[in-house]
Amino acid sequence: MTYMVDVEGLSREFSVWARTGRFRRSAKVVEAVADVSFTVARGEAVGYVGPNGSGKSTTIKMLTGILAPSSGRVSVCGLEPSQHRKQLARRIGIVFGQRSQLWWDLPLRESLEILRAIYRIPQARFRARLDECVELLDLDSFLERPVRQLSLGQRMRGEVTAALLHDPDLLVLDEPTIGLDLESKAKLRGFLAELVARRATTLLLTTHDLQDIELLCPRLIVIDHGRILADGALDTLRDEVSPERILRVDLKQPGALLPTFHGVTTVQADEHRTRQRLSFDPRRTTAAELIAQVAQVAPVIDVSVTEPAIEDVIRGLYARSGAVPAARHISRSSETTAGEEE
Amino acid sequence: MAERIAVWLVILRSRIRSQTQYRTSFSLNLLSAGLSQGTELVAIVCLFAQVDALGGFDRSEVLTIYALSSTAFGICEFFGGSLNMLPTYIRTGTFDILMMRPLSVLGQLLTSEVQLHRAGRAVVGVLMLGYVVGATGVPMTGQNILLLLITPLAGALVIGAVWLVSSSMSFWLIKGEEVTVSVTYGTNLLTSYPMTVFSAPVRVVFSCIVPAAFVAYYPALALVDRPDPLGAPEYFAWSGPVVAGVSLAVAAGVWRWGIHQYKGVGS
């Protein structure tokens, strides 16, 4: 089986100059990505998650041939990215949330026309693809407007269209929803979900916004300090890290605190004791069993079960690894910003 | 191949169209490009109101050098002006966008900002050259006409190579703008005056290491029919194309090395 993305033992170091005295500087080697291995199969949608400076963007740059790895092996669409940059560019689409590949001084439509020429897309295929995106992403109202006049949400929809025109096998999105309002986020997510479902486009998505992952990516790779902390389906990770569920019951009358039934770890109640929360381990009991037990003790009006939020799962992963998520590692872009501040 | 050229034409056309959308700013830019060239010319003329010779050359001879250099500089600026943008592109991440397209990165850089108003400088240069050559009575022999044609072109390539090297420095430096800009306008100054006005160490650097003297000085000597007071051989006047070829080869090497550095291959 050939993978869309096949990464093995991937590492990337940067030398960072640090001031050690008034005039003295010394080079420090920082490992932005350390021994990262994973594969992505065709048609998979994978979320690549980590805090600022965890090595996400550095990984993306190595996958797209912008950076060469210090060591390890990368193969994307069967190509070695940094050696076959141009060939690979025809097979992948990239969206950077923080920079634009459109021409700011031209109408969106003209930007897309230039890309048609660059990727040598046949006119008919271009039309079909564009029409589809215009319809699904509602580009109609601003297709003729210069890119510099577009709102961020409109521009991102344009960027996604631009990345998809040449029918890439793999779509890489680096923080695509950053800064978008709720409606724009929802629209973009809806479109991407459809893309994965209908076209079987492979999706690799880095994000801060865990909702992106929850809605789009069945699989999650969590990275911190340049190392992979976890790789798996969201549900599996949830069970692994914080298996507890919470059963909320609303009682008809105020009463005593409910007993800790088998499998229940804690019981919490509000001041009237009408609403009570039971944390339980689903491996030792089930929600149905618990509800039945509660109903025997007191009349119940309403119940609900909540799973831990994805944020809690990720936090649990960091806690387990003893890592505190914070910006530490330095990627190329933050390196230059640091230089600017001097 | 035809398809490949078509791609660049589409990009060029779009760059040109984007400028004509702002007509006022375009004509103002054109005017300022012509004016800045004009003020430099006035400076030389004023200078010669006070002195009879500059480094042993009279007014019309200095103007010949200046006109040749301006024309070369103008042509280079027109085609290679956006080399200046490289430091900015690297700092803002636009360079990554160029890297992710299936096209030559250098080609994209060169076509990223084609500014028509820059043609103003080249046009003024050509007019000036025509005037000076006519006024000083350079004989219109076949040889001289050929020299007048190839010199600005070869000169533009030499200057372009110097610019390419200087902008490539931003692959190593965090703030490359200063280097790039000083080299860009520095070359204009250095190529515009007779070599004799500079001190010996400067001359060595700007004829041997950076071949600025080949852009205008040596060809101008042949046009005004004077031997080099510093003793350079006569064939230096015709060496422009060879010097351009060598400079470009070196510059291309530095560029490629810079890209490797950027990607971090073997560093």
Chai-1 contact restraints between the chains, C-beta under 6 A:
chainA,res_idxA,chainB,res_idxB,connection_type,confidence,min_distance_angstrom,max_distance_angstrom,comment,restraint_id
A,T64,B,M100,contact,1.0,0.0,6.0,A-B,restraint_1
A,I66,B,D96,contact,1.0,0.0,6.0,A-B,restraint_2
A,I66,B,M99,contact,1.0,0.0,6.0,A-B,restraint_3
A,L67,B,K263,contact,1.0,0.0,6.0,A-B,restraint_4
A,L67,B,G264,contact,1.0,0.0,6.0,A-B,restraint_5
A,A68,B,K263,contact,1.0,0.0,6.0,A-B,restraint_6
A,A68,B,G264,contact,1.0,0.0,6.0,A-B,restraint_7
A,A68,B,V265,contact,1.0,0.0,6.0,A-B,restraint_8
A,S82,B,K263,contact,1.0,0.0,6.0,A-B,restraint_9
A,K86,B,P102,contact,1.0,0.0,6.0,A-B,restraint_10
A,A89,B,M100,contact,1.0,0.0,6.0,A-B,restraint_11
A,A89,B,R101,contact,1.0,0.0,6.0,A-B,restraint_12
A,A89,B,P102,contact,1.0,0.0,6.0,A-B,restraint_13
A,R90,B,P102,contact,1.0,0.0,6.0,A-B,restraint_14
A,I94,B,M100,contact,1.0,0.0,6.0,A-B,restraint_15
A,R99,B,G93,contact,1.0,0.0,6.0,A-B,restraint_16
A,Q101,B,I97,contact,1.0,0.0,6.0,A-B,restraint_17
A,D105,B,S18,contact,1.0,0.0,6.0,A-B,restraint_18
A,L106,B,S18,contact,1.0,0.0,6.0,A-B,restraint_19
A,I114,B,V10,contact,1.0,0.0,6.0,A-B,restraint_20
A,I114,B,S14,contact,1.0,0.0,6.0,A-B,restraint_21
A,A117,B,V7,contact,1.0,0.0,6.0,A-B,restraint_22
A,A117,B,V10,contact,1.0,0.0,6.0,A-B,restraint_23
A,I118,B,V7,contact,1.0,0.0,6.0,A-B,restraint_24
A,I118,B,R101,contact,1.0,0.0,6.0,A-B,restraint_25
A,T336,B,R91,contact,1.0,0.0,6.0,A-B,restraint_26
A,T336,B,I174,contact,1.0,0.0,6.0,A-B,restraint_27
A,G339,B,I174,contact,1.0,0.0,6.0,A-B,restraint_28
